[in-house]
Amino acid sequence: MLDGKTIFITGGSGSFGHALVGYLLASRKPKKVIVYSRDEHKQVMMARRYDDPRMRFYIGDVRDLSRLQMAMRETDIVVHAAALKHVPVAEYNPMECIHTNVIGADNVVRAALDCGVEKVIALSTDKACSPLNLYGASKLISDKIFVASNNIAGSRRTRFAVVRYGNVVGSRGSVVNVFMERLASGATSLPITDERMTRFWITLRQGVEFVISCLETMHGGELFVPKIPSMRVVDLARALAPNLPFQHIGIRPGEKLHEVMITADDARECIDLGDRFIVKPQLPFWDLHSYSDVGKAVPENFSYSSDANDMWLTDDDLRAMTHDVEA
């Protein structure tokens, strides 16, 4: 489905963008891959790493609609990865978060419709489900913008969907990177917010492959949620440094003890497809594409939370995942 297509990645010089570009160039045959981001230095470094005639790099911000419209011309697929993602930064700079995560999402929709893009898939987060912090709330609004945009596409071919998943091993600012940086600098303890804390966990490679599979199957309006394992933060710390003590620093503003990706209310519109869930949209045309032939409704009062998960990472799993980060 991606062969011969022009693929446009917002926030494309970030961790996910790097992984997606590497995957596309090695495993698919795109016509062009366009990286759209605002960091000049990262783009220069990325251009040196991916020295391929199919690559294009545009400096731009999702806040700038006219620039998006110009850069997105003749694009087939859009992967929207640009966002302000750090919880404390969003809490301290609320309007900056809203301008990027909410207004930026609307701009991506408008540009995609104007440019006749075929498919748009937006990256979301577990923090968008029953949000406690501004980052999660802004991504929830973004999710709803993308799902609802299928209603205004009309006769145009553009369709929109959302992917929601958990914490990513190897992404900038993740607890894995924090722990590994401290260990590399000779730390004598590791900071732990709360020993009860759990999180969903996915690698960059798994995230990329999941997004690609959702692009290939989406009809428009779906919110895709992968079935992925949970981890306890203390288990990660012990796996990385079994002999180091913990330094308890307390939960940061806007943090949860456990993350949820599907609530009991969402579950009324949720389908289990085996390796993933789909939260169905409330769209007039959805009955045409109900997935009823390949999926089944989840049980009543179902929810998908990191503490009640039936998939857990072992110490060996954790070490293997962090080894990929080190490499």
Secondary structure, 3 states (H helix, E strand, C coil): CCCCCEEEEECCCCHHHHHHHHHHHHHCCCCEEEEEECCHHHHHHHHHHCCCCCEEEEECCCCCHHHHHHHCCCCCEEEECCCCCCHHHHHHCHHHHHHHHHHHHHHHHHHHHHHCCCEEEEECCHHHCCCCCHHHHHHHHHHHHHHHHHHHCCCCCCEEEEECCCEEECCCCCHHHHHHHHHHCCCCCEEECCCCCEEEEEEHHHHHHHHHHHHHHCCCCCEEEECCCEEEHHHHHHHHCCCCCEEECCCCCCCCCCCEEECCCHHHHEEECCCEEEECCCCCCHHHHCCCCCCEECCCCCCEECCCCCCECCHHHHHHHHHHHHC
